[in-house]
Amino acid sequence: MQPSASSSSTQKSLADSKADAIRHLPSAAQAAYRKFETDGDVAALDPVIMAILEDYIPRPPEKPLADFSGETRLMDDLGFDSLAITEVVFFTEDLFGIRIANEEIMQVRTLDDLRGFVRTKISARNAG
């Protein structure tokens, strides 16, 4: 069964809006997102997650976030506050089509926690 014209145009519109959403991210993050969209490989999303964090970090660090240890704490070490975390959550929800409860995000403390959390949420969405 072929998708209807309206279904096809809705999918194209969604793809266009996601392309617009990531347009400001570095080219490596855009390429990683396209790889994820093509292959479904959630491990490919790490550059995207780091780019999103770099967009919303209150005080930009002296080196790229990708150079920090996975144990780096979002609030204590990188200076994220609740507003910045909320912005990251909203952008991530919209980009990946996932929902993140306040109780869930409160358990995310480090860069590794965040990467694992996003991978798990997206994997659950893809499985369901």
C-alpha positions as CSV (number, residue, x, y, z in Angstrom):
1,M,0.0,0.0,0.0
2,Q,1.4,3.3,-1.0
3,P,1.3,6.4,1.2
4,S,-1.4,8.9,0.3
5,A,-0.3,12.2,-1.2
6,S,-1.3,14.1,2.0
7,S,0.7,11.5,4.1
8,S,3.7,12.0,1.8
9,S,3.5,15.8,2.0
10,T,3.1,15.7,5.8
11,Q,6.3,13.6,6.0
12,K,8.1,16.0,3.7
13,S,6.9,18.9,5.8
14,L,8.1,17.2,9.0
15,A,11.5,16.5,7.4
16,D,11.7,20.1,6.3
17,S,10.9,21.5,9.8
18,K,13.5,19.2,11.3
19,A,16.1,20.4,8.8
20,D,15.2,23.9,9.7
21,A,15.6,23.1,13.4
22,I,19.1,21.8,13.0
23,R,20.3,24.3,10.4
24,H,22.1,26.4,13.0
25,L,24.0,23.4,14.4
26,P,27.6,22.6,13.3
27,S,27.8,20.6,10.1
28,A,29.1,17.6,12.0
29,A,26.0,17.6,14.1
30,Q,23.8,18.0,11.1
31,A,25.5,15.1,9.3
32,A,25.1,12.9,12.5
33,Y,21.4,13.8,12.6
34,R,21.0,12.8,9.0
35,K,22.9,9.5,9.6
36,F,20.5,8.8,12.5
37,E,17.5,9.6,10.4
38,T,18.8,7.2,7.7
39,D,20.2,4.4,9.8
40,G,18.3,4.7,13.1
41,D,21.6,4.4,14.9
42,V,21.1,6.3,18.2
43,A,24.8,6.1,18.9
44,A,25.3,8.5,16.0
45,L,23.4,11.2,18.0
46,D,26.3,12.1,20.4
47,P,27.4,15.1,18.2
48,V,23.8,16.3,18.0
49,I,23.3,16.1,21.8
50,M,26.6,18.0,22.4
51,A,25.7,20.7,19.8
52,I,22.3,21.2,21.5
53,L,24.0,21.6,24.9
54,E,26.5,24.0,23.4
55,D,23.5,26.1,22.1
56,Y,22.0,26.4,25.5
57,I,24.9,26.4,27.9
58,P,24.8,29.6,30.1
59,R,28.6,30.1,30.1
60,P,30.4,28.6,27.1
61,P,33.4,26.5,28.3
62,E,36.9,27.1,27.1
63,K,36.9,23.8,25.1
64,P,34.2,21.9,23.2
65,L,31.8,19.9,25.3
66,A,32.9,16.8,23.3
67,D,36.3,17.1,24.9
68,F,34.8,16.9,28.5
69,S,34.7,13.6,30.4
70,G,31.4,11.8,30.4
71,E,31.3,12.3,34.2
72,T,31.2,16.1,33.8
73,R,28.2,17.3,35.7
74,L,25.7,19.5,33.8
75,M,24.9,21.9,36.7
76,D,27.9,21.8,38.9
77,D,30.7,21.7,36.3
78,L,29.1,23.3,33.2
79,G,26.8,25.8,34.9
80,F,23.5,24.7,33.5
81,D,20.6,26.1,35.4
82,S,16.9,25.0,35.4
83,L,16.0,27.4,32.6
84,A,18.8,26.2,30.3
85,I,17.9,22.5,31.1
86,T,14.3,23.3,30.2
87,E,15.3,24.8,26.9
88,V,17.4,21.7,26.1
89,V,14.5,19.5,27.0
90,F,12.0,21.4,24.8
91,F,14.4,21.4,21.8
92,T,15.2,17.7,22.2
93,E,11.5,16.7,22.5
94,D,10.6,18.6,19.4
95,L,13.6,17.4,17.3
96,F,13.3,13.7,18.2
97,G,9.5,13.4,18.8
98,I,9.9,12.2,22.4
99,R,8.4,13.3,25.7
100,I,10.6,13.9,28.8
101,A,8.9,14.2,32.2
102,N,10.4,16.5,34.8
103,E,11.0,13.6,37.1
104,E,13.0,11.9,34.4
105,I,15.3,14.8,33.6
106,M,16.0,15.4,37.3
107,Q,17.8,12.0,37.2
108,V,20.2,13.3,34.5
109,R,23.3,14.7,36.1
110,T,26.3,14.1,33.8
111,L,27.1,14.2,30.1
112,D,27.0,10.4,30.0
113,D,23.6,10.4,31.8
114,L,22.2,12.7,29.1
115,R,23.6,10.7,26.2
116,G,22.3,7.5,27.6
117,F,18.9,9.0,28.5
118,V,18.3,10.4,25.0
119,R,19.4,7.2,23.4
120,T,17.0,5.2,25.6
121,K,14.1,7.5,25.0
122,I,14.6,7.4,21.2
123,S,15.0,3.6,21.2
124,A,11.8,3.2,23.2
125,R,10.0,5.6,20.7
126,N,11.3,3.6,17.7
127,A,10.3,0.3,19.3
128,G,6.8,1.4,20.1
